[in-house]
Amino acid sequence: MRRVARTAAAAVCTLSVLTLAACGADEGGAASSTTKAEPFADKSGPEVVNAALKNIRKATSLHLSVDMTSVDTPIKADFSTSVDGGQCTGTMAMGDQGSMAVIKIDQTVYMKLDEAMLRTQSEGEPEADVQATVDAVADHWMTEKASDPDTKNMIEFCDLESLLKDFEDGDTEAKKVGPTTHAGAPAFRLTEKDGEETYTILVSTGSTPQLLQVSSTGGDEPMTMTFSDFDKPVVAEKPAAKDMVDLG
C-alpha cells in the first residue's frame, strides 16, 4: 500500500534528528485457514484497505510503533498521542547513535536524551564542551516549546491529525490473502507489490475494519508500522523536578 508506507517512512525520517535516509520491516503473520466464512468475502482488497483507512482517521488517540532498518542503523519508535496533539508520550532509539524520550503536554515539550544521543548530536565539537553537555544534560528532562522549529521536527509523531490526514484512500491495489492473527486477535491480511517491495497490510475483522499494521519487505530498508490502543486516553505527566535540568 504505497501511500501509507511512504507516509510512514517520511514521518519517521522527519522525526530523526540525525537526518537518516528513508526507512523500512516486515511482520505479517501467515494467512491461516478457517472453517468459518472468510471475512470481507463481499469486498475487494482495495475496498477493505480503504475502509480501514477511513476508520483509522476517526481515531481520537492511538499508540504507534515503528520498527525499521536503515542502511546505517536500526530505528525503533513508540508513541502514544491524542488526535489534537495535546497529550503525547514516546521514545525513539537509533542503535548505537542513542535514544530519546518525549512528553508533550499542550504546548510544552519535555525531552530526555541519553549520553550516546548527545554525543552524536555534538559530533565535531570540542571534547570538553561535549563532556560538559553530557554531564549536565544526559538522562535528564529538558523543557522546550512545541512551537520551536527544532522541537517540531522531534515530535512529528505527536501530530496524529496530520499523520492520519495523509492516509488517503484510493491509492491501493491491495490483494486479499486471508485470515490471520495479530496480537492474539483475528485479523485479515492483504498484500501489494510496488517494484521489488512487497507491502503487507493487516486490518481487524468485523463490520468496522481498523488498520493494524503496514509493513514492507524486499527493499533495501524494511519497515513495520503498527497501530493499537485506539481511542484510549493518553496520560502525559510532567517529569519530577529532581529529574529535570534547567538550561535557562
C-alpha positions as CSV (number, residue, x, y, z in Angstrom):
1,M,0.0,0.0,0.0
2,R,2.1,2.8,-1.4
3,R,0.6,5.9,0.2
4,V,0.6,4.5,3.8
5,A,4.1,3.0,3.6
6,R,5.6,6.2,2.1
7,T,3.8,8.3,4.7
8,A,5.2,6.1,7.4
9,A,8.7,6.4,6.1
10,A,8.5,10.1,5.6
11,A,7.2,10.6,9.2
12,V,10.0,8.6,10.7
13,C,12.7,10.3,8.7
14,T,11.3,13.7,9.7
15,L,11.5,12.7,13.3
16,S,15.1,11.6,13.1
17,V,17.4,14.3,14.5
18,L,20.3,12.8,12.6
19,T,18.8,13.2,9.1
20,L,18.6,9.5,8.3
21,A,17.8,8.1,4.9
22,A,14.3,6.7,4.1
23,C,13.4,3.8,6.2
24,G,11.7,0.5,6.1
25,A,10.5,-4.1,8.4
26,D,8.2,-7.0,8.0
27,E,5.8,-8.6,10.4
28,G,2.9,-10.1,8.7
29,G,1.7,-13.4,10.0
30,A,1.0,-16.1,7.5
31,A,-2.6,-16.5,6.4
32,S,-4.5,-19.2,8.3
33,S,-7.3,-21.4,7.2
34,T,-10.7,-21.3,8.9
35,T,-13.9,-23.2,8.6
36,K,-15.9,-20.0,9.2
37,A,-17.0,-17.7,6.4
38,E,-14.0,-15.6,5.3
39,P,-14.1,-12.0,6.5
40,F,-14.8,-9.4,3.8
41,A,-16.0,-12.0,1.3
42,D,-18.1,-9.4,-0.4
43,K,-15.4,-6.8,-0.6
44,S,-12.4,-6.3,-2.9
45,G,-8.9,-5.8,-1.5
46,P,-8.9,-2.0,-2.2
47,E,-12.3,-1.8,-0.5
48,V,-11.1,-3.4,2.6
49,V,-8.0,-1.3,2.8
50,N,-9.8,2.0,2.1
51,A,-12.4,1.1,4.8
52,A,-9.6,0.6,7.3
53,L,-8.0,3.9,6.3
54,K,-11.3,5.7,6.7
55,N,-11.8,4.2,10.2
56,I,-8.3,5.0,11.5
57,R,-8.8,8.6,10.5
58,K,-11.6,8.7,13.0
59,A,-9.4,7.7,16.0
60,T,-9.2,10.3,18.8
61,S,-5.9,8.7,20.0
62,L,-3.7,5.7,19.4
63,H,-0.4,4.0,20.0
64,L,2.1,4.0,17.1
65,S,5.0,1.6,17.0
66,V,7.7,1.8,14.3
67,D,10.4,-0.8,13.7
68,M,12.8,-0.3,10.8
69,T,16.2,-0.9,9.5
70,S,18.1,1.8,7.6
71,V,21.4,1.5,5.9
72,D,23.3,2.6,8.9
73,T,21.2,1.8,12.0
74,P,18.1,0.1,13.3
75,I,15.4,2.5,14.5
76,K,12.6,1.8,16.9
77,A,9.9,4.3,17.9
78,D,6.9,4.1,20.2
79,F,4.4,7.0,20.7
80,S,1.0,7.4,22.2
81,T,-0.8,10.5,21.2
82,S,-4.2,12.2,21.1
83,V,-5.5,13.4,17.8
84,D,-5.3,17.1,18.9
85,G,-1.6,16.6,19.8
86,G,-2.3,17.9,23.3
87,Q,-1.1,14.8,25.1
88,C,1.8,12.7,23.8
89,T,4.4,10.4,25.2
90,G,7.0,8.4,23.3
91,T,10.5,7.1,22.8
92,M,12.9,6.6,19.9
93,A,16.1,4.5,19.8
94,M,18.6,4.6,16.9
95,G,21.0,1.8,17.6
96,D,24.4,2.9,18.9
97,Q,23.5,6.5,18.0
98,G,21.4,6.9,21.1
99,S,17.9,7.3,22.3
100,M,15.4,9.9,23.4
101,A,12.1,10.2,25.2
102,V,9.4,12.8,24.7
103,I,6.5,14.0,26.8
104,K,4.2,16.7,25.3
105,I,1.5,18.5,27.4
106,D,-0.3,21.1,25.3
107,Q,2.4,23.4,24.1
108,T,5.2,22.3,26.5
109,V,7.6,19.5,25.5
110,Y,9.9,17.6,27.8
111,M,12.8,15.8,26.1
112,K,15.3,13.4,27.6
113,L,18.4,12.3,25.6
114,D,20.9,9.7,26.6
115,E,24.7,10.1,26.5
116,A,25.0,8.4,23.1
117,M,22.5,10.7,21.5
118,L,24.1,13.8,23.0
119,R,27.5,12.8,21.7
120,T,26.1,12.0,18.3
121,Q,24.5,15.4,18.1
122,S,27.7,17.1,19.3
123,E,30.0,15.4,16.9
124,G,32.8,17.8,15.8
125,E,32.6,20.0,18.8
126,P,35.4,20.3,21.3
127,E,35.5,17.3,23.6
128,A,35.5,19.5,26.8
129,D,32.2,21.1,25.6
130,V,30.7,17.7,24.7
131,Q,31.6,16.3,28.1
132,A,30.2,19.3,29.9
133,T,26.9,18.9,28.0
134,V,26.8,15.2,28.8
135,D,27.5,15.8,32.5
136,A,24.7,18.4,32.7
137,V,22.0,17.0,30.4
138,A,22.3,13.3,29.8
139,D,19.3,11.3,31.1
140,H,17.6,14.5,32.4
141,W,14.4,16.1,31.1
142,M,14.7,19.4,29.3
143,T,11.8,21.8,28.7
144,E,11.1,23.1,25.2
145,K,8.3,24.9,23.4
146,A,6.3,22.9,20.9
147,S,6.5,25.8,18.5
148,D,10.3,25.8,18.4
149,P,11.4,24.6,14.8
150,D,13.9,22.1,16.1
151,T,11.4,20.7,18.6
152,K,8.7,20.3,16.0
153,N,11.0,18.0,14.0
154,M,11.4,15.8,17.0
155,I,7.7,15.5,17.9
156,E,6.2,14.6,14.4
157,F,4.5,11.5,15.8
158,C,2.7,13.7,18.3
159,D,0.8,15.3,15.4
160,L,-1.6,12.5,14.9
161,E,-4.1,14.6,13.0
162,S,-1.5,15.5,10.3
163,L,-0.2,11.9,10.1
164,L,-3.7,10.4,9.7
165,K,-4.7,13.0,7.2
166,D,-2.0,11.7,4.8
167,F,-3.5,8.2,5.0
168,E,-5.7,8.8,1.9
169,D,-7.9,6.1,0.4
170,G,-8.0,5.2,-3.2
171,D,-4.2,4.7,-3.9
172,T,-4.1,0.9,-3.4
173,E,-4.1,-2.2,-5.5
174,A,-4.1,-4.5,-2.4
175,K,-4.9,-8.1,-2.9
176,K,-6.7,-10.2,-0.3
177,V,-4.6,-13.1,1.2
178,G,-6.9,-14.3,4.0
179,P,-7.5,-14.5,7.8
180,T,-4.5,-14.4,10.2
181,T,-4.0,-13.2,13.8
182,H,-2.4,-10.1,15.2
183,A,-1.6,-9.5,18.8
184,G,-3.7,-12.6,19.6
185,A,-6.8,-11.3,17.9
186,P,-8.4,-12.2,14.5
187,A,-7.1,-10.1,11.6
188,F,-7.1,-10.1,7.8
189,R,-4.0,-9.9,5.6
190,L,-3.6,-8.2,2.3
191,T,-0.6,-7.6,0.2
192,E,0.5,-5.2,-2.6
193,K,3.6,-5.1,-4.8
194,D,5.5,-1.9,-5.7
195,G,8.5,-2.7,-7.8
196,E,10.8,-5.0,-5.7
197,E,8.9,-4.2,-2.5
198,T,6.0,-6.1,-1.1
199,Y,3.7,-4.3,1.3
200,T,1.7,-6.3,3.9
201,I,-1.4,-4.7,5.4
202,L,-3.2,-6.2,8.4
203,V,-6.7,-5.0,9.4
204,S,-9.1,-6.1,12.1
205,T,-12.1,-8.2,11.2
206,G,-15.7,-7.2,11.8
207,S,-18.1,-4.6,10.5
208,T,-15.6,-1.7,11.0
209,P,-12.2,-2.9,9.9
210,Q,-9.3,-1.0,11.6
211,L,-5.8,-0.6,10.2
212,L,-3.5,-2.6,12.5
213,Q,-0.2,-2.7,10.6
214,V,1.7,-1.8,7.5
215,S,5.0,-3.5,6.7
216,S,7.4,-3.5,3.8
217,T,9.9,-6.2,2.7
218,G,12.0,-6.7,-0.4
219,G,13.6,-3.3,-0.5
220,D,16.8,-2.1,0.9
221,E,15.3,-0.8,4.1
222,P,12.4,-2.8,5.5
223,M,9.8,-1.2,7.8
224,T,6.9,-2.1,10.1
225,M,4.4,0.4,11.4
226,T,1.9,-0.9,14.0
227,F,-1.2,0.8,15.4
228,S,-3.0,-0.1,18.6
229,D,-4.9,1.3,21.7
230,F,-7.4,3.2,19.6
231,D,-9.3,5.9,21.4
232,K,-7.6,5.1,24.8
233,P,-6.8,8.2,26.8
234,V,-3.2,9.3,26.7
235,V,-1.7,10.1,30.1
236,A,1.2,12.6,29.8
237,E,2.6,13.8,33.1
238,K,5.2,16.4,33.8
239,P,8.5,14.8,35.0
240,A,9.5,15.1,38.6
241,A,11.6,18.2,39.4
242,K,14.5,16.0,40.6
243,D,14.7,14.5,37.1
244,M,14.8,17.8,35.2
245,V,17.6,20.2,34.2
246,D,17.3,24.0,33.9
247,L,19.1,25.2,30.8
248,G,17.9,28.8,31.2
